[in-house]
């Protein structure tokens, strides 16, 4: 099965050293949890300086269901931009991190 790539609004949770985001239930959500692994990519550019960077983190993925943990994560101020309810919290614990910086 090819990778499924979707943009998400995310936060870095320093307490658990993980990437967290919110999701709706659906086939992509279910497939990600069943696979048990996910990759996350973030990129940035500075057009004036003609520089950029890219970081990819990968590792185990899990749905966060503990009420106390969800309440704590609510304090991160994470609000998904995409329309619709996103009641499920997802965590990626990065076990592999790679990246590169591009400079002219």
Buried (B, 14 or more C-beta within 10 A) or exposed (E): EEEEEEEBEBBEBEEBEBBBBBBEEEEEBEEBBEEEEBBBEEEEEEEEEEEBBBBBBBBBBBEBEEEEBBEBBEEBEBEBEEEEEBEBBBBBBBEEEEEEEEEE
